[in-house]
């Protein structure tokens, strides 16, 4: 039952994260800056999580200075992922930005190798080949799409993949005995501090509460910085890192389908093929890991 519960929470958290490009693109279409969007959405996330945490009278049991430091570092990964991912969406089609973000899969495998000393299996190496092949098709390189796009958007996308991989990797290892609400609230606290420090020059330009930015940022906050970290905090410790990766793959089709339907972005057959290969690679890696461990 614990594994089923863990799978459920990670799945929902990842699926919710797939809707964030819709709200982010809407914010940019309104003319808001990357700094304004991040400051407001992190502030809203901070308020929502702490209000709920305090209202629930969540226990601080197991929380130490050492734990707070580790949780804060994981919160920094959340902030950096938001900054880089939204920055990528600002310059690229949302469907391509999510493809770049999904490089977290092979980066997560690299993290497991470096930090946990878990060497990749043959199945894992094959999965990486699938992923890279999938990226080749999904990015529409054949039709010259990537060469026409700003390089800064592509760089932001890869940076988002590294920070997102770090968040997923450490979510299942940091202060797992601490209440998930406390962990999530502390993570978003460090996130909002980091975002304010990075975009401090944008603070005077943040509009009043009646401005549409606050409504748009509320959607970004809920689907990008509140639900995913909270659900990962609950679910990730109950399942393997590989299973977290395979369930997180739901984010990819959710984001691409929503970009196609809501943002009216054209998704070619080759891009869908690339998306399928990436998801297949994640499944292959997890199945291979199960056989290897067995």
SERO-4910 file (N, C-alpha, C, O; in steps of 0.05 Angstrom, whole numbers):
BEGIN
 pado doro    nc1    nc2    nc3   cac1   cac2   cac3    cc1    cc2    cc3    oc1    oc2    oc3
  Unk    A     16    -24      0      0      0      0     17     25      0     10     45    -12
  Unk    A     40     24     14     58     47     15     68     54    -13     70     77    -20
  Unk    A     76     33    -28     86     37    -55     64     49    -72     69     67    -88
  Unk    A     40     39    -70     18     49    -86     12     79    -79      7     95    -97
  Unk    A     14     85    -53      9    113    -45     32    131    -55     26    153    -65
  Unk    A     56    121    -54     79    137    -64     77    141    -93     82    164   -103
  Unk    A     69    121   -108     66    123   -137     44    143   -144     47    159   -162
  Unk    A     22    142   -129      0    161   -134      9    190   -131      3    207   -148
  Unk    A     22    196   -109     30    224   -103     50    234   -123     48    257   -132
  Unk    A     70    218   -130     90    227   -149     77    231   -177     84    250   -191
  Unk    A     59    213   -184     46    215   -210     29    241   -212     31    255   -232
  Unk    A     14    247   -192     -3    271   -192     15    296   -191     10    315   -206
  Unk    A     36    295   -175     54    318   -174     67    324   -201     69    347   -209
  Unk    A     76    303   -214     89    307   -240     69    317   -261     75    334   -278
  Unk    A     45    306   -261     24    314   -280     17    343   -277     13    358   -296
  Unk    A     15    352   -252      9    380   -246     31    399   -257     25    420   -268
  Unk    A     56    390   -254     78    406   -264     76    410   -294     87    429   -305
  Unk    A     63    391   -308     61    392   -337     43    415   -346     44    422   -370
  Unk    A     26    426   -328      8    448   -336     21    475   -332      9    495   -342
  Unk    A     43    477   -319     55    504   -314     62    520   -339     59    544   -339
  Unk    A     70    507   -362     76    524   -385     53    540   -395     57    562   -406
  Unk    A     28    531   -390      5    545   -399      3    572   -385      0    593   -398
  Unk    A      6    572   -359      5    597   -343     29    615   -348     27    639   -349
  Unk    A     53    602   -351     77    618   -356     75    632   -383     82    656   -384
  Unk    A     67    619   -404     64    631   -430     44    654   -429     48    675   -441
  Unk    A     22    650   -414      2    670   -411     14    695   -398      8    718   -406
  Unk    A     31    691   -377     43    713   -364     62    729   -382     61    754   -382
  Unk    A     77    715   -398     95    728   -417     79    743   -439     87    764   -448
  Unk    A     57    731   -447     40    744   -467     28    770   -457     22    789   -472
  Unk    A     24    772   -431     15    796   -418     37    817   -415     32    840   -408
  Unk    A     61    809   -421     84    827   -419     99    828   -393    116    845   -389
  Unk    A     93    809   -375    107    808   -350    135    796   -354    140    780   -372
  Unk    A    154    804   -337    181    795   -339    185    768   -324    168    760   -308
  Unk    A    208    755   -329    214    730   -315    216    735   -285    208    718   -270
  Unk    A    228    758   -278    231    764   -249    204    769   -236    199    758   -214
  Unk    A    186    784   -249    160    789   -237    145    763   -233    133    759   -212
  Unk    A    145    746   -253    130    721   -252    141    703   -230    125    691   -215
  Unk    A    167    701   -227    179    684   -206    174    695   -178    168    680   -160
  Unk    A    177    721   -175    174    733   -149    145    729   -138    141    721   -116
  Unk    A    126    735   -155     98    733   -147     90    704   -142     76    698   -123
  Unk    A     97    686   -161     89    658   -157    102    646   -133     89    630   -119
  Unk    A    127    652   -127    140    641   -103    128    653    -78    126    639    -57
  Unk    A    121    679    -79    109    691    -55     82    678    -49     75    673    -26
  Unk    A     66    673    -70     40    660    -67     44    632    -56     30    623    -38
  Unk    A     64    618    -67     70    590    -58     77    590    -28     68    573    -13
  Unk    A     94    610    -20    103    613      7     79    616     26     77    603     46
  Unk    A     61    634     18     37    640     35     19    616     37      9    610     59
  Unk    A     13    603     14     -5    581     14      5    558     32     -9    547     48
  Unk    A     30    551     28     41    528     42     43    533     72     36    516     88
  Unk    A     52    557     80     55    562    109     28    565    123     25    557    146
  Unk    A      8    577    109    -18    579    120    -30    551    126    -41    546    147
  Unk    A    -28    533    106    -38    506    109    -22    491    131    -34    477    147
  Unk    A      4    494    130     22    480    149     15    488    178     13    471    195
  Unk    A     12    514    183      6    523    210    -22    517    218    -28    510    241
  Unk    A    -41    518    199    -69    511    205    -72    482    212    -88    475    229
  Unk    A    -55    465    200    -56    436    206    -41    430    231    -42    407    241
  Unk    A    -26    449    241    -10    445    265      9    422    261     12    404    278
  Unk    A     22    423    237     41    402    230     64    400    250     73    420    261
  Unk    A     73    376    255     94    371    275    122    378    264    128    372    241
  Unk    A    138    391    281    165    398    274    184    376    284    209    380    284
  Unk    A    173    354    292    189    332    303    209    322    282    203    319    258
  Unk    A    234    318    291    255    308    273    270    329    258    289    324    244
  Unk    A    261    354    262    274    377    248    298    386    264    296    392    288
  Unk    A    321    387    251    346    397    263    359    418    246    350    423    223
  Unk    A    379    431    256    393    452    241    405    440    216    405    452    194
  Unk    A    415    415    218    427    402    195    406    396    174    410    399    150
  Unk    A    382    386    183    360    381    165    350    406    151    345    406    127
  Unk    A    349    428    166    339    453    155    358    462    132    348    471    111
  Unk    A    383    458    136    403    465    115    399    449     90    399    460     68
  Unk    A    395    423     94    392    405     70    365    411     56    364    412     32
  Unk    A    344    416     72    318    422     60    320    448     44    308    451     23
  Unk    A    334    467     55    337    493     42    352    491     16    345    504     -4
  Unk    A    372    473     15    387    469    -10    368    457    -31    369    464    -54
  Unk    A    351    438    -22    332    426    -41    312    447    -50    303    446    -73
  Unk    A    305    466    -33    288    487    -41    301    505    -61    287    516    -79
  Unk    A    327    508    -60    341    524    -80    339    511   -107    338    525   -128
  Unk    A    339    484   -108    335    470   -133    307    476   -145    305    479   -169
  Unk    A    287    479   -128    260    486   -137    260    513   -150    249    517   -171
  Unk    A    273    533   -136    274    560   -146    289    562   -173    280    575   -192
  Unk    A    312    549   -174    328    549   -199    314    536   -222    316    544   -245
  Unk    A    300    514   -216    285    500   -237    263    519   -248    260    520   -272
  Unk    A    250    533   -230    229    552   -239    241    574   -257    231    580   -278
  Unk    A    264    585   -248    277    607   -263    286    597   -290    280    610   -310
  Unk    A    300    575   -291    311    565   -316    289    555   -335    289    560   -359
  Unk    A    270    540   -324    248    529   -340    231    551   -352    225    551   -376
  Unk    A    222    570   -335    206    592   -345    222    609   -364    210    620   -383
  Unk    A    248    612   -359    265    627   -378    266    613   -405    266    626   -426
  Unk    A    267    587   -405    267    571   -430    240    575   -444    240    578   -469
  Unk    A    218    574   -430    191    578   -441    189    606   -453    174    610   -473
  Unk    A    203    625   -442    201    653   -451    212    655   -480    203    671   -496
  Unk    A    232    638   -486    245    640   -512    238    618   -532    241    621   -556
  Unk    A    228    596   -522    222    573   -539    193    565   -538    178    573   -519
  Unk    A    183    549   -557    157    538   -555    155    520   -530    175    507   -523
  Unk    A    133    520   -516    130    505   -491    136    475   -496    147    462   -478
  Unk    A    128    465   -519    133    437   -525    162    430   -526    170    408   -518
  Unk    A    179    448   -536    208    443   -537    221    447   -509    239    433   -502
  Unk    A    211    467   -495    222    472   -468    218    448   -450    236    442   -434
  Unk    A    196    435   -452    191    411   -435    208    388   -444    216    372   -427
  Unk    A    214    386   -470    232    365   -480    260    369   -468    273    350   -459
  Unk    A    269    394   -467    296    400   -456    296    394   -426    315    383   -415
  Unk    A    275    402   -412    273    396   -384    275    366   -378    286    358   -358
  Unk    A    264    350   -397    263    322   -392    291    308   -395    293    283   -393
  Unk    A    311    323   -400    338    312   -399    346    305   -370    367    294   -365
  Unk    A    328    313   -351    333    306   -323    335    276   -320    346    266   -300
  Unk    A    323    260   -339    324    231   -336    352    220   -336    360    207   -318
  Unk    A    367    227   -358    394    216   -359    413    231   -340    433    220   -330
  Unk    A    406    256   -334    422    271   -314    418    258   -286    436    256   -270
  Unk    A    393    250   -281    387    236   -255    403    210   -253    412    202   -231
  Unk    A    406    196   -276    422    171   -276    451    178   -270    464    163   -255
  Unk    A    461    200   -280    488    209   -275    491    216   -245    512    209   -233
  Unk    A    471    229   -233    472    235   -205    473    210   -188    488    209   -168
  Unk    A    457    190   -196    458    165   -181    486    152   -182    495    141   -162
  Unk    A    499    155   -205    525    143   -208    546    158   -191    563    146   -178
  Unk    A    545    185   -192    565    201   -178    560    201   -148    579    198   -133
  Unk    A    535    206   -139    530    209   -111    523    183    -96    530    181    -72
  Unk    A    510    165   -110    502    140    -97    520    116   -105    516     94    -96
  Unk    A    539    121   -123    557    100   -133    542     77   -146    551     54   -145
  Unk    A    519     83   -158    504     63   -172    511     65   -202    502     84   -216
  Unk    A    527     46   -212    535     47   -240    511     40   -258    495     23   -252
  Unk    A    510     54   -281    488     48   -300    491     20   -312    513     11   -319
  Unk    A    468      6   -314    468    -20   -326    467    -18   -356    465      4   -367
  Unk    A    469    -41   -370    467    -41   -399    440    -29   -408    438    -14   -427
  Unk    A    419    -36   -393    392    -26   -399    391      4   -396    378     18   -412
  Unk    A    405     14   -376    406     43   -372    420     57   -394    411     78   -404
  Unk    A    443     46   -403    458     58   -426    441     58   -451    442     77   -467
  Unk    A    426     36   -456    408     35   -479    386     56   -476    379     69   -496
  Unk    A    376     59   -452    356     79   -447    366    107   -453    351    124   -465
  Unk    A    391    113   -447    402    139   -453    403    144   -483    398    166   -492
  Unk    A    410    123   -498    411    125   -527    383    131   -537    379    148   -555
  Unk    A    362    118   -526    335    123   -533    327    152   -527    315    166   -544
  Unk    A    336    162   -504    330    190   -496    342    210   -516    328    228   -525
  Unk    A    367    206   -522    381    224   -540    369    223   -568    367    244   -582
  Unk    A    361    199   -577    347    196   -603    320    210   -602    312    223   -621
  Unk    A    306    207   -580    281    220   -576    283    250   -577    266    263   -589
  Unk    A    304    261   -565    308    290   -565    313    299   -593    304    320   -602
  Unk    A    328    283   -608    334    290   -636    309    294   -652    306    313   -667
  Unk    A    290    275   -649    265    278   -664    246    299   -652    234    314   -666
  Unk    A    244    299   -625    225    316   -612    232    346   -615    215    363   -615
  Unk    A    258    352   -618    267    380   -621    264    389   -650    268    413   -656
  Unk    A    256    371   -668    251    377   -696    276    388   -710    275    406   -726
  Unk    A    299    376   -703    325    385   -715    324    380   -745    336    396   -761
  Unk    A    311    359   -754    311    352   -782    299    375   -799    309    380   -821
  Unk    A    279    388   -789    267    411   -803    280    438   -797    270    459   -805
  Unk    A    303    436   -783    317    461   -777    305    479   -756    312    502   -754
  Unk    A    287    468   -739    273    484   -720    292    495   -699    291    519   -692
  Unk    A    311    479   -688    328    487   -666    347    509   -675    352    528   -660
  Unk    A    358    508   -699    377    527   -709    365    555   -711    380    575   -711
  Unk    A    339    557   -712    325    583   -715    318    595   -688    307    617   -687
  Unk    A    323    581   -666    314    589   -640    337    602   -624    361    596   -629
  Unk    A    331    620   -605    352    633   -589    367    613   -572    355    596   -559
  Unk    A    393    614   -573    410    595   -558    406    597   -528    408    577   -514
  Unk    A    399    621   -519    395    625   -490    371    608   -480    372    598   -457
  Unk    A    351    604   -496    328    588   -488    336    559   -486    326    545   -468
  Unk    A    353    549   -504    363    522   -502    380    517   -478    379    497   -465
  Unk    A    398    537   -472    415    536   -449    399    535   -423    404    519   -405
  Unk    A    378    552   -421    361    552   -398    347    525   -395    344    515   -373
  Unk    A    339    513   -417    325    488   -416    343    466   -404    334    450   -388
  Unk    A    368    465   -413    387    445   -402    393    450   -372    396    431   -357
  Unk    A    396    475   -365    401    482   -337    377    474   -320    381    464   -297
  Unk    A    353    478   -330    329    469   -315    330    439   -311    321    429   -290
  Unk    A    339    424   -331    341    395   -329    360    387   -307    354    368   -292
  Unk    A    382    400   -304    401    394   -283    390    399   -255    392    383   -237
  Unk    A    377    423   -252    367    430   -226    342    412   -218    338    406   -195
  Unk    A    326    405   -238    303    388   -233    312    360   -225    300    348   -208
  Unk    A    333    350   -239    344    324   -232    354    325   -203    351    305   -188
  Unk    A    366    347   -195    376    350   -168    353    349   -148    355    337   -127
  Unk    A    332    363   -155    308    364   -137    296    336   -133    291    328   -110
  Unk    A    293    321   -155    281    294   -153    300    275   -138    291    260   -121
  Unk    A    326    277   -144    345    259   -131    346    263   -101    345    243    -86
  Unk    A    346    288    -92    348    293    -63    322    293    -48    321    291    -24
  Unk    A    299    295    -63    273    294    -50    268    268    -35    256    268    -14
  Unk    A    279    246    -45    275    221    -32    296    214    -11    296    192      0
  Unk    A    315    233     -7    337    228     11    341    248     34    355    243     53
  Unk    A    328    271     31    332    293     50    310    294     71    286    297     64
  Unk    A    317    291     97    299    294    119    272    280    115    251    291    118
  Unk    A    274    255    107    249    240    101    232    234    125    208    227    122
  Unk    A    243    237    149    228    232    173    213    258    183    199    257    203
  Unk    A    217    280    169    204    305    176    177    307    161    175    299    138
  Unk    A    158    319    175    131    322    163    133    335    135    146    355    132
  Unk    A    120    323    115    121    333     87    112    362     85    123    377     69
  Unk    A     93    371    101     84    398    100    106    417    110    110    438     99
  Unk    A    119    409    131    141    425    141    164    426    121    175    448    116
  Unk    A    171    404    110    192    403     89    185    421     65    202    436     57
  Unk    A    161    418     55    153    434     32    153    464     38    161    480     22
  Unk    A    143    471     62    143    499     70    171    511     73    176    533     65
  Unk    A    189    495     84    216    504     87    230    506     60    246    524     55
  Unk    A    223    487     42    235    489     15    226    514      0    242    528    -12
  Unk    A    200    520      2    190    544    -12    200    569      1    202    590    -12
  Unk    A    207    568     27    218    591     41    246    598     29    252    621     23
  Unk    A    263    577     26    289    582     14    286    590    -15    302    605    -26
  Unk    A    265    579    -28    261    586    -57    254    615    -60    265    629    -77
  Unk    A    236    625    -43    228    653    -46    251    672    -39    253    693    -51
  Unk    A    267    665    -20    290    681    -13    310    683    -36    320    704    -43
  Unk    A    315    660    -48    334    659    -70    323    675    -94    338    690   -107
  Unk    A    298    672   -100    286    686   -123    287    716   -118    293    731   -137
  Unk    A    281    725    -94    282    754    -88    310    764    -91    315    786   -101
  Unk    A    330    749    -82    358    758    -84    367    760   -113    381    778   -120
  Unk    A    358    741   -130    365    741   -158    351    763   -173    363    776   -190
  Unk    A    326    768   -167    310    788   -182    303    812   -165    282    824   -168
  Unk    A    321    820   -147    315    842   -129    309    868   -144    294    885   -134
  Unk    A    321    871   -168    316    895   -183    288    897   -194    278    918   -202
  Unk    A    274    874   -195    246    873   -205    225    878   -184    201    882   -190
  Unk    A    233    878   -159    214    881   -137    197    907   -140    173    906   -136
  Unk    A    210    930   -146    193    955   -149    173    953   -172    154    969   -172
  Unk    A    177    935   -190    160    933   -213    137    912   -209    121    908   -228
  Unk    A    136    900   -186    114    881   -180     88    897   -177     87    914   -159
  Unk    A     68    891   -193     42    906   -191     26    899   -166     33    881   -151
  Unk    A      4    914   -163    -13    910   -140    -28    884   -142    -28    870   -162
  Unk    A    -42    877   -119    -56    851   -118    -79    849   -138    -88    827   -144
  Unk    A    -89    872   -148   -111    871   -166   -102    866   -195   -119    862   -213
  Unk    A    -76    866   -200    -66    862   -227    -69    833   -235    -68    815   -218
  Unk    A    -74    827   -261    -77    800   -271    -53    782   -264    -56    757   -264
  Unk    A    -30    794   -260     -6    778   -255    -10    760   -231     -1    737   -231
  Unk    A    -24    769   -211    -27    753   -186    -45    729   -191    -42    708   -179
  Unk    A    -65    732   -209    -82    709   -216    -67    689   -233    -68    665   -228
  Unk    A    -52    699   -252    -35    681   -269    -15    667   -252    -11    642   -255
  Unk    A     -1    682   -235     20    670   -218      9    650   -198     23    632   -189
  Unk    A    -17    653   -191    -29    634   -173    -31    606   -186    -27    586   -173
  Unk    A    -37    606   -212    -37    581   -227     -9    569   -229     -6    545   -226
  Unk    A     11    586   -234     38    577   -235     47    566   -208     60    545   -206
  Unk    A     39    580   -187     46    572   -160     35    545   -152     49    527   -143
  Unk    A      9    541   -157     -4    516   -150      7    492   -165     13    472   -154
  Unk    A      9    496   -192     18    473   -208     48    470   -211     58    450   -219
  Unk    A     63    492   -203     92    490   -206    108    489   -180    128    476   -179
  Unk    A     98    502   -159    114    505   -135    101    495   -109    114    493    -88
  Unk    A     75    489   -110     61    480    -86     55    450    -88     65    434    -72
  Unk    A     39    442   -108     31    414   -110     54    395   -116     57    375   -102
  Unk    A     71    400   -136     92    381   -142    112    376   -119    116    353   -112
  Unk    A    124    397   -107    142    392    -85    129    378    -62    141    360    -49
  Unk    A    104    385    -56     90    373    -33     85    343    -39     90    326    -22
  Unk    A     75    337    -63     68    310    -70     94    293    -72     94    269    -66
  Unk    A    115    305    -82    141    291    -83    151    285    -55    163    264    -50
  Unk    A    148    305    -38    157    301    -10    142    278      4    154    264     20
  Unk    A    117    274     -4    101    252      8    108    226     -6    112    205      7
  Unk    A    109    226    -33    111    202    -48    139    191    -53    143    167    -53
  Unk    A    158    209    -59    185    200    -66    199    182    -46    212    162    -54
  Unk    A    197    187    -20    210    169     -1    198    141      0    211    123     10
  Unk    A    174    138    -11    161    112    -10    167     94    -34    159     70    -34
  Unk    A    181    105    -54    187     89    -78    216     94    -85    230    111    -74
  Unk    A    226     78   -105    254     81   -113    257    106   -130    238    117   -141
  Unk    A    282    114   -133    288    137   -150    281    131   -179    272    149   -193
  Unk    A    286    106   -187    279     99   -215    249    100   -219    240    109   -240
  Unk    A    233     92   -200    204     93   -202    195    122   -203    175    128   -217
  Unk    A    208    139   -188    201    168   -188    205    179   -216    189    194   -226
  Unk    A    227    170   -229    232    179   -257    211    170   -276    202    185   -293
  Unk    A    204    144   -274    185    133   -293    157    146   -290    143    151   -310
  Unk    A    149    152   -265    124    164   -261    124    194   -269    104    205   -277
  Unk    A    148    206   -266    150    235   -273    147    238   -303    143    261   -312
  Unk    A    150    217   -319    148    219   -348    120    228   -357    116    236   -379
  Unk    A    100    225   -339     73    234   -346     72    264   -352     55    273   -366
  Unk    A     91    278   -340     93    307   -344     97    314   -373     87    334   -382
  Unk    A    112    297   -387    118    303   -415     94    304   -433     89    324   -446
  Unk    A     78    282   -435     55    283   -452     34    303   -443     20    315   -459
  Unk    A     32    307   -416     13    327   -406     20    355   -416      3    370   -426
  Unk    A     45    362   -414     55    388   -423     52    392   -453     43    413   -462
  Unk    A     58    371   -469     57    374   -498     28    375   -508     22    390   -526
  Unk    A     11    358   -496    -17    358   -504    -30    385   -497    -45    396   -513
  Unk    A    -24    395   -473    -36    421   -465    -25    443   -482    -40    462   -489
  Unk    A      1    442   -490     12    463   -508     -1    462   -535     -6    482   -547
  Unk    A     -7    437   -544    -20    434   -570    -49    444   -570    -58    458   -588
  Unk    A    -64    437   -549    -92    444   -548    -97    473   -539   -112    487   -552
  Unk    A    -84    481   -517    -89    507   -505    -73    529   -518    -83    551   -524
  Unk    A    -47    524   -523    -29    544   -535    -29    543   -566    -17    560   -579
  Unk    A    -42    523   -577    -44    520   -606    -17    517   -619    -12    526   -641
  Unk    A      2    504   -605     28    499   -617     27    474   -635     14    454   -628
  Unk    A     40    476   -658     39    453   -676     59    432   -668     83    437   -664
  Unk    A     50    408   -664     66    385   -656     67    365   -680     46    354   -687
  Unk    A     91    361   -691     93    344   -714     94    315   -706     97    308   -683
  Unk    A     91    297   -726     91    269   -721    119    260   -710    120    243   -693
  Unk    A    140    272   -721    167    265   -712    171    274   -683    184    260   -667
  Unk    A    159    296   -675    161    305   -647    147    286   -629    156    280   -606
  Unk    A    124    275   -638    110    256   -622    126    230   -620    126    217   -599
  Unk    A    139    222   -642    156    199   -641    179    203   -621    185    184   -606
  Unk    A    191    226   -621    212    232   -602    202    231   -573    216    221   -556
  Unk    A    178    241   -569    167    241   -542    162    212   -533    168    205   -510
  Unk    A    152    195   -551    147    167   -545    174    153   -538    175    137   -520
  Unk    A    195    159   -553    221    147   -548    232    154   -521    244    137   -507
  Unk    A    228    179   -513    237    188   -486    222    173   -464    235    163   -445
  Unk    A    196    171   -467    180    157   -447    188    127   -446    190    115   -425
  Unk    A    192    116   -470    199     88   -472    226     83   -458    231     62   -446
  Unk    A    244    103   -461    271    100   -449    269    100   -419    283     85   -405
  Unk    A    251    117   -408    248    118   -379    237     91   -369    247     80   -349
  Unk    A    218     80   -383    206     54   -375    228     32   -378    230     15   -360
  Unk    A    243     32   -399    264     12   -404    285     13   -381    293     -7   -371
  Unk    A    292     37   -373    312     40   -352    302     29   -326    317     16   -311
  Unk    A    277     34   -319    266     24   -294    263     -6   -294    270    -20   -275
  Unk    A    253    -17   -317    250    -46   -318    277    -60   -317    280    -80   -304
  Unk    A    296    -48   -331    323    -59   -330    335    -59   -302    349    -77   -294
  Unk    A    329    -37   -288    339    -35   -260    326    -55   -242    339    -66   -224
  Unk    A    301    -61   -247    287    -81   -230    299   -109   -235    304   -124   -216
  Unk    A    305   -115   -260    317   -141   -266    345   -143   -255    353   -164   -245
  Unk    A    359   -121   -256    387   -120   -246    387   -124   -216    404   -139   -205
  Unk    A    369   -111   -202    367   -113   -173    357   -140   -164    363   -150   -143
  Unk    A    341   -152   -182    330   -178   -175    351   -200   -179    345   -223   -174
***
